[in-house]
Amino acid sequence: MDGMDRKIEKKGGLTRKNILYGVIVLLVLFITGIMIFGDKSSKYNVEVARLTIDEVKRDIFQDYITDQGIVEPIRTIYLDAVEGGRVEEILIDDGNMVKEGDVILRLSNNNLLLEITNNEAQVVRAVNELRTARLSMDQQKLSNKQQIIQLSKQVTQEKRAYENNRQLFAENHISQETFDQSREAFQASLAQLDLVKENYRNDSLYRSIQINSLESSVKSMEKSMGIIRKRLENLNVKAPADGELATLNPEIGQVISYGTRVGTVNILDSYKLRVEIDEHYIARIHTGLKGECDFASKSYPAEIVKIYPEVQNGRFAVDMEFTDSIPDQIRIGQASRIRLQLGESREGLLLAKGGFYNKTGGQWVFVVDPSGEFAEKREITIGRQNPRYYEVLEGLEAGEQVITSSYQNFADHDKLILKNN
């Protein structure tokens, strides 16, 4: 080695290059740790002032619902035209009370009048045919009887002649020919009498059947005539029962056809309440379920007597009738607050009702952290509900704070950062 050359020894400790590598490694490990172990939930900032927060509490859950009922007549009878025609006269206007049998309006129908005239003519013809047939039968019967009388007389005479000739022939006072002629005449008369009697029986049977047929035809026509005349009576539209003529649709001169609904009569012996209930309760509602109806700050007991199974717009209807007294001055169309007791009251965890249910269906809520800085999504199980509270079965504890207002703007997030102004 040249004296001018000198070996440079490496200095100990960290070099700038090593420090840079170390920082990079630590940064990668930090980022990886955040990716693996960090909070990956979706966050959303929201102002506390815009939220409704309620505390979960343990208390007695009262199992009832409230709804609004509308007063209706206990029964409504529809007035349908059972005969078409032109409205000639309206005797009672809607809104008035009617008695059973009162004529409300009168119709006219010229075609029906013509039909009645034609039927009357047919009945007259049938009656005349029946009368003619009976007369003919009587005449024929008389003629047959007269013929039988004559033949019977003739048979008697020829029988007597035959018996006399047989005696004379036996004594050889007459010839064989004379005897044979008397015998043949007697036998022929006897046979003719039998034939006339048989014809008389057959003719009587035939004419009896003919008379019965004509009588049946006349009775049928007369019955038909009675029905047609009743149709004529149906041109007077009458009240089917005592009550209030609630509606009357036709106008003077209007032509209405068979089956047209012309009005309604309300039976005012009693009243009922039509109540629409949320479909959530459909499995728990049954006939006989008791409730209370509020009228003028007074409660009146009632019960469900009919359930309509059809669900429309998330609600179904029931009819309730009063079980005791009926409110004074009650009016059709009047509204009443209804309270239905669905079951027994018992202790449980209660969460106030709110708009959150529309978005979550009661399957989850945002629970506020004890620090009050954020709220996190948590799954819960809800049981019964009443107008004020949900009964919480799982997922919450007494004393926890829950956001109960609408989740419309942040339902897709997992965590809410609560901001105070």
Secondary structure as UniProt FT lines:
FT   TURN            3..4
FT   HELIX           16..37
FT   STRAND          43..47
FT   HELIX           48..50
FT   STRAND          53..55
FT   STRAND          57..61
FT   STRAND          64..80
FT   STRAND          85..90
FT   TURN            94..95
FT   STRAND          97..98
FT   TURN            100..101
FT   STRAND          103..108
FT   HELIX           110..170
FT   TURN            171..172
FT   HELIX           176..233
FT   TURN            234..235
FT   STRAND          236..238
FT   STRAND          243..248
FT   TURN            252..253
FT   STRAND          255..256
FT   TURN            258..259
FT   STRAND          261..278
FT   HELIX           279..281
FT   TURN            282..284
FT   TURN            287..288
FT   STRAND          290..295
FT   TURN            296..297
FT   STRAND          298..307
FT   TURN            313..314
FT   STRAND          315..322
FT   TURN            328..329
FT   TURN            332..333
FT   STRAND          335..341
FT   STRAND          346..352
FT   HELIX           356..360
FT   TURN            361..362
FT   STRAND          364..368
FT   TURN            370..371
FT   STRAND          374..379
FT   STRAND          381..385
FT   STRAND          389..394
FT   TURN            398..399
FT   STRAND          401..403
FT   TURN            408..412
FT   STRAND          415..419
//
